[in-house]
């Protein structure tokens, strides 16, 4: 009987660890998305200055930067929604 109690107590921290790790992953990916958006915004702000010094820069670079920023943000949003579903599934599982 004590082994079953020890096994049950070992399972609960594992669930808690998985939930905590998924929550931390959500935060990390969200911060990465914010950083990418800020870098894209800075690059778009300084694009006219860069174009003066480097006229060989492609004219569609702002659209590409914007697509990268928006695309990565959607990727993070969808990933975080799936992580949220995993967290709610793990919280509902019996211990």
C-alpha positions, -999 to +999 in steps of 0.1 A: +000+000+000+028+026+007+041+021-028+008+032-043+008+063-022+043+071-032+034+065-069+004+088-066+024+115-050+050+112-078+023+117-105+009+149-091+041+169-092+046+156-128+013+171-138+021+203-119+055+205-136+039+200-171+013+227-164+040+251-151+062+244-181+034+250-205+025+283-188+062+294-189+064+284-226+033+306-233+050+336-216+083+330-234+067+327-268+046+358-261+077+378-252+094+366-283+065+378-304+066+412-288+103+414-294+099+405-331+071+431-335+094+457-319+123+448-342+101+450-372+087+483-361+122+497-356+133+484-390+102+500-406+109+533-388+145+534-400+139+520-435+139+555-452+173+563-436+187+530-445+174+534-481+193+567-484+226+550-475+219+517-491+199+522-523+202+485-533+177+475-506+147+459-522+116+482-524+093+454-510+114+450-478+088+467-456+061+443-468+084+414-461+092+426-426+055+432-419+046+397-431+073+382-409+061+401-379+024+393-384+031+357-394+052+351-363+025+367-341-002+344-356+021+314-351+026+323-314-011+330-310-021+296-324+006+278-304-005+295-272-041+286-278-030+249-281-009+252-250-040+267-232-060+236-243-033+213-230-032+231-197-070+229-192-068+192-202-041+185-177-059+204-149-091+183-155-073+149-154-078+130-121-048+126-100 
